[in-house]
Amino acid sequence: MSENTQPNSGPPAAAMPHRRRVRYAGKNPRRYEEKYKEHRQVGDTVAKVLASGKTPAGTHRPIMVAEILSVLAPQPGAVGVDCTLGYGGHAEQFLRALQPGGRLLGLDADPIELPKTEARLRALGFGPETFTAHRTNFAGLPQVLATAGLAGVDMVLADLGVSSMQIDNPARGFSVKETGPLDMRMNPQRGQPASALLAHSQPEALTRLLVENADEPHAAALGTALAGRSFATTSALGEAIRQALPRLTRDEAGLSVRRVFQALRIAVNDEFSALTTLLLQLPKVLNPGGRVAVLTFHSGEDRRVKKAFEAGLQSGVYAAIAQEVLRPGPEERRENSRASSAKLRWARMAA
Ligand SMILES: C[S@@+](CC[C@H](N)C(=O)[O-])C[C@H]1O[C@@H](n2cnc3c(N)ncnc32)[C@H](O)[C@@H]1O
């Protein structure tokens, strides 16, 4: 029975706007909304999508799970924090390893995906005594722990950036491939969308932002071409970037489009300042011997993590840190194209 045909299930039919279900167009739907077999996990559709190295719509595949479990070593009875809950892929594994007696706090800035993930983890049997979800920026981790009455935790994970659910849903405005409002906020209830940031930007400042946040080699040309302009949609911005770089091949211009989107997303969500704050706070929130793992996806993030961990080792706050960055194995890179740029670093507090 569909929702609308249930007795007493909402306003009368006259008050309901008529919404047609987006049809599944042929065997290979391209648009996010058309992928309802993936959204609803129908038949073997999800298995086929996974086998092709892609991520089914509305889901996220956790990256470097075995490596993260190995460096964080969650134990029964321990307390952990997943700073970037996302779809809950890492969290689910932590929750299994922390039982019996352990507890996980899951943080995420995203008010749209967080309740879905909380419901998914509850449906797997993790009640409020073992798992709590917190809609907050991880820069506020000490306050979350204080409210929960915790003086410290045994392990922390931060898997940076955005989830596949966020990237793939054009309505969130992160997608390079599909048109949507130029938004890019992890929390659409706070801050300004990317369209406003661009409209209020000056060429020099935008050029600096493109270099600092994405190492964009054509930053000066793009800063001049894009600053102060109004773009309502992701595709309008993509098109303007291509037009500003007429000598590049389609593929080269495509890379610039991705980098500009990355740079704007980092700025809109103030990602570097949240990461810097978290890195400073880690020694205060980790118990003696506690462990942290950070998964990064571009050089700006990795540089900050590497520097903070090295400084902590030198000052004696950390007893050990990753000597080399860890990367996903060839099999994971083949199976999940989104894992290819991942880098993992870890640190362990002095006992
Ligand atoms: C790569 S996904 C995490 C995926 C997750 N590990 C999983 O297995 O499903 C990153 C998530 O972190 C959230 N996020 C990013 N920066 C954040 C911040 N500063 N504070 C809170 N959440 C953040 C995003 O909203 C997104 O849901």
The ligand as an SDF file (V2000), in Angstrom:
LIG
                    3D

 27 29  0  0  0  0  0  0  0  0999 V2000
   33.5200   10.7750    3.8750 C   0  0  0  0  0  0  0  0  0  0  0  0
   32.0470   10.9340    4.7700 S   0  0  0  0  0  0  0  0  0  0  0  0
   32.1910    9.7620    6.0600 C   0  0  0  0  0  0  0  0  0  0  0  0
   31.7520    8.3890    5.6760 C   0  0  0  0  0  0  0  0  0  0  0  0
   31.7140    7.4180    6.8390 C   0  0  0  0  0  0  0  0  0  0  0  0
   33.0230    7.1710    7.3710 N   0  0  0  0  0  0  0  0  0  0  0  0
   31.0570    6.1280    6.4200 C   0  0  0  0  0  0  0  0  0  0  0  0
   31.6420    5.0600    6.5890 O   0  0  0  0  0  0  0  0  0  0  0  0
   29.9140    6.1740    5.9480 O   0  0  0  0  0  0  0  0  0  0  0  0
   32.2960   12.4290    5.6070 C   0  0  0  0  0  0  0  0  0  0  0  0
   31.1290   12.8470    6.4980 C   0  0  0  0  0  0  0  0  0  0  0  0
   31.6380   13.7780    7.4370 O   0  0  0  0  0  0  0  0  0  0  0  0
   30.7790   14.8670    7.5560 C   0  0  0  0  0  0  0  0  0  0  0  0
   31.6420   16.0050    7.9040 N   0  0  0  0  0  0  0  0  0  0  0  0
   32.6290   16.5580    7.1700 C   0  0  0  0  0  0  0  0  0  0  0  0
   33.2280   17.5510    7.8470 N   0  0  0  0  0  0  0  0  0  0  0  0
   32.6070   17.6160    9.0520 C   0  0  0  0  0  0  0  0  0  0  0  0
   32.7730   18.4260   10.2090 C   0  0  0  0  0  0  0  0  0  0  0  0
   33.6940   19.3980   10.2730 N   0  0  0  0  0  0  0  0  0  0  0  0
   31.9850   18.1820   11.2750 N   0  0  0  0  0  0  0  0  0  0  0  0
   31.0450   17.2010   11.2400 C   0  0  0  0  0  0  0  0  0  0  0  0
   30.8320   16.4210   10.1650 N   0  0  0  0  0  0  0  0  0  0  0  0
   31.6060   16.6160    9.0870 C   0  0  0  0  0  0  0  0  0  0  0  0
   30.0870   14.9940    6.2150 C   0  0  0  0  0  0  0  0  0  0  0  0
   28.8270   15.6120    6.3810 O   0  0  0  0  0  0  0  0  0  0  0  0
   29.9910   13.5280    5.7860 C   0  0  0  0  0  0  0  0  0  0  0  0
   28.7840   12.9760    6.2000 O   0  0  0  0  0  0  0  0  0  0  0  0
  1  2  1  0
  2  3  1  0
  2 10  1  0
  3  4  1  0
  4  5  1  0
  5  6  1  0
  5  7  1  0
  7  8  2  0
  7  9  1  0
 10 11  1  0
 11 12  1  0
 11 26  1  0
 12 13  1  0
 13 14  1  0
 13 24  1  0
 14 15  1  0
 14 23  1  0
 15 16  2  0
 16 17  1  0
 17 18  1  0
 17 23  2  0
 18 19  1  0
 18 20  2  0
 20 21  1  0
 21 22  2  0
 22 23  1  0
 24 25  1  0
 24 26  1  0
 26 27  1  0
M  CHG  2   2   1   9  -1
M  END
$$$$
